[in-house]
Amino acid sequence: MYMDLNDSVALVTGGSRGIGSSCVSHLCQSGATVYFTFNNSEEAAQKLAAETGAIAVHCSENHFPYKWTVVVIQFFKCCFFAL
């Protein structure tokens, strides 16, 4: 099933492996700008980002809450300034 998500922005938490990775791929194929977070799987995250054009953001307990703040700010900038 194809959804037209052009001009949409998505945030996928835990997007480097498994179901999250699949969500990132499908959202990108549907035209969305996708940000996704990862914790331990940097190699998988970078590979997925290269394949899909999504933006990978490393978030771990050591980065909380700073990195999450950056992710959310970037997410909302894309949502509201793209209008």
PAZAPA-4460 file (N, C-alpha, C; in steps of 0.05 Angstrom, whole numbers, plus 32768, in hexadecimal, padded with zeros to 4 digits):
% residues 83
    n_x    n_y    n_z   ca_x   ca_y   ca_z    c_x    c_y    c_z   seq   type   mol
   8011   7FE9   8000   8000   8000   8000   8012   8019   8000     1      M     A
   800C   802B   7FEE   801C   8044   7FEC   800C   805B   7FF6     2      Y     A
   8019   806B   8008   800D   8083   8012   801E   809A   8008     3      M     A
   8012   80B0   8000   8022   80C7   7FF8   8027   80D8   8010     4      D     A
   8040   80D7   8019   8048   80E6   8031   805B   80FD   802B     5      L     A
   805B   8106   8012   806B   811D   800A   8064   8134   801C     6      N     A
   8078   8144   8024   8074   815B   8036   806D   8153   8052     7      D     A
   8071   813A   8059   806C   8130   8074   8087   812A   8082     8      S     A
   8087   812C   809C   809E   8126   80AC   8097   8111   80C0     9      V     A
   80A8   80FD   80C3   80A2   80E7   80D6   80BA   80E4   80E9    10      A     A
   80B4   80DC   8101   80C8   80D6   8115   80C3   80B9   811E    11      L     A
   80D7   80A8   811A   80D5   808C   8122   80EA   8087   8139    12      V     A
   80E0   807F   8150   80F3   8079   8166   80FA   805C   8164    13      T     A
   8114   8056   8167   811E   803B   8164   811C   8031   8148    14      G     A
   8126   8042   8135   8122   803C   8119   8138   802D   810B    15      G     A
   814D   8025   8118   8163   8019   810A   8160   7FFB   8104    16      S     A
   814E   7FED   8112   814B   7FD0   810E   812E   7FC8   8110    17      R     A
   8129   7FB1   8106   810E   7FA4   8109   80F7   7FB4   80FE    18      G     A
   80E2   7FB6   810D   80CA   7FC4   8104   80D0   7FE1   80FF    19      I     A
   80E0   7FED   8110   80E6   800A   810D   80F4   800F   80F2    20      G     A
   8107   7FFE   80EB   8115   8000   80D1   8101   7FFE   80BA    21      S     A
   80EF   7FEC   80BC   80DB   7FE8   80A7   80C9   8001   80A5    22      S     A
   80C2   800D   80BC   80B2   8025   80BC   80C1   803C   80AE    23      C     A
   80DB   803F   80B5   80EB   8054   80A8   80EB   8050   808A    24      V     A
   80F0   8038   8081   80F1   8032   8064   80D7   8039   8056    25      S     A
   80C1   8030   8061   80A7   8035   8055   80A0   8052   8055    26      H     A
   80A5   8060   806B   80A0   807D   806C   80B0   808C   8057    27      L     A
   80C9   8085   8054   80DA   8092   8040   80D0   808C   8024    28      C     A
   80C9   8074   801F   80BF   806C   8004   80A5   807B   7FFE    29      Q     A
   8096   8083   8012   807D   8091   800E   8081   80AF   800C    30      S     A
   809A   80B8   800E   80A0   80D4   800A   80A4   80E5   8023    31      G     A
   80A3   80DA   803A   80A6   80E9   8053   80C4   80EF   8058    32      A     A
   80C9   8105   8066   80E3   810A   8071   80E3   80FC   808C    33      T     A
   80F6   80EA   8090   80F6   80D9   80A8   810E   80DD   80B9    34      V     A
   8109   80E2   80D3   811D   80E2   80E8   8119   80C8   80F7    35      Y     A
   812F   80BA   80FE   812C   80A3   810F   8143   80A2   8124    36      F     A
   813C   8097   813B   8150   8095   8150   815B   8078   8151    37      T     A
   8173   8077   815C   817F   805D   8162   8190   805F   817B    38      F     A
   8195   8048   8187   81A5   8048   819F   81C0   803A   819B    39      N     A
   81BF   801F   8197   81D7   8010   8195   81DF   8008   8178    40      N     A
   81CD   800A   8166   81D2   7FFF   814B   81DB   8014   8137    41      S     A
   81F1   8021   813C   81FA   8037   812B   8200   802E   810F    42      E     A
   820C   8017   810B   8212   800D   80F0   81F8   8009   80E0    43      E     A
   81E4   7FFC   80ED   81CB   7FF7   80E0   81BC   8012   80DA    44      A     A
   81BE   8024   80ED   81B1   803E   80E9   81BD   804E   80D2    45      A     A
   81D8   804E   80D0   81E5   805C   80BA   81DF   8050   809F    46      Q     A
   81DE   8035   809F   81D7   8027   8086   81BB   802E   807D    47      K     A
   81A8   802E   8090   818C   8034   808A   818A   8051   8080    48      L     A
   8198   8063   808D   8197   807F   8086   81A2   8083   8069    49      A     A
   81B7   8075   8063   81C3   8077   8048   81B0   806B   8033    50      A     A
   81A2   8056   8039   8190   8049   8026   8176   8058   8022    51      E     A
   816D   8066   8036   8152   8072   8035   8152   8091   8033    52      T     A
   8168   809D   803C   8168   80BA   803E   815D   80C5   8058    53      G     A
   8156   80B3   806A   814C   80BB   8084   8163   80C6   8095    54      A     A
   815C   80D5   80AA   8170   80E1   80BB   8172   80D1   80D5    55      I     A
   8189   80C5   80DB   818D   80B5   80F3   8197   80C7   810A    56      A     A
   818C   80C3   8121   8194   80D3   8139   819A   80BF   8150    57      V     A
   81B3   80C0   8159   81BA   80AE   816F   81AF   80B9   818A    58      H     A
   819F   80A9   8197   8194   80B1   81B1   8198   8099   81C4    59      C     A
   81A4   80A0   81DB   81A7   808B   81EF   81A1   8098   820A    60      S     A
   81A2   8088   821F   819D   8092   8239   81B1   80A8   8240    61      E     A
   81CA   80A7   8236   81DE   80BB   823B   81D8   80D6   822E    62      N     A
   81C8   80D5   8219   81C1   80EE   820B   81A6   80FA   8215    63      H     A
   8198   80EB   8224   817D   80F4   822C   8180   810A   8241    64      F     A
   8171   8120   8240   815D   8127   822D   8167   8138   8216    65      P     A
   8181   813F   8216   818B   8151   8202   8186   8149   81E5    66      Y     A
   818E   8131   81DE   818A   8128   81C2   816D   8127   81BA    67      K     A
   815C   811E   81CD   813F   811D   81C6   8135   8139   81C1    68      W     A
   813F   814D   81D0   8137   8168   81CB   813E   8171   81AF    69      T     A
   8156   816B   81A6   8160   8172   818C   814E   8164   8177    70      V     A
   8148   814B   817A   8138   813C   8167   811C   8148   8165    71      V     A
   8110   814E   817B   80F5   8159   817B   80F5   8175   816F    72      V     A
   8109   8186   8175   810A   81A1   8169   810D   819F   814B    73      I     A
   811F   818D   8141   8123   818A   8124   8109   8180   8117    74      Q     A
   80FC   816D   8124   80E3   8162   811A   80CE   8178   8117    75      F     A
   80CB   8188   812B   80B7   819E   8129   80BE   81B4   8116    76      F     A
   80D8   81B9   8114   80E1   81CD   8100   80D9   81C4   80E4    77      K     A
   80DE   81AA   80DE   80D6   819F   80C4   80B8   81A0   80C0    78      C     A
   80A9   819A   80D5   808C   819A   80D2   8081   81B6   80CD    79      C     A
   808A   81C9   80DD   807D   81E3   80DD   8089   81F7   80C9    80      F     A
   80A3   81F4   80C4   80AF   8207   80B2   80AE   81FE   8095    81      F     A
   80A5   81E5   8091   80A1   81DB   8075   8086   81E3   806A    82      A     A
   8074   81ED   807B   8059   81F4   8072   8058   820C   8060    83      L     A
***
